[in-house]
């Protein structure tokens, strides 16, 4: 059974940085499309950004562009979300999601992803 897991969340003051990590047991991330989503209570899960097999990244939220980066480590089969200059509005439960198949791009629709982690909470204090 494939399991995806996130780590690295926490409570930080505004302006700080965090790096979230995503790992997948029995899932070779080098072959997967891996994306980060976030969700706040009562809201839809939204795409933060994702990385395709070639390493090219796409971001789904204008407010994180320029403050977020996604990278993958093919040696350790990890995908990272680095977020800098965090703001209180970045507070959310962050999920890692992965898929191996269609669609062959970073999709903003959660239903397109097969493997999901349990989420890691990021709380940014003002």
Secondary structure, 3 states (H helix, E strand, C coil): CCEEEEECCEEEECCCCEEEEEEEECCCHHHCEEEEEEECCCCCCEEEEEECCCCCEEECCHHHCCCEEEEEECCCCEEEEEECCCCHHHCEEEEEEEECCCCCCCCCCHHHCCEECCCEEEEEEC
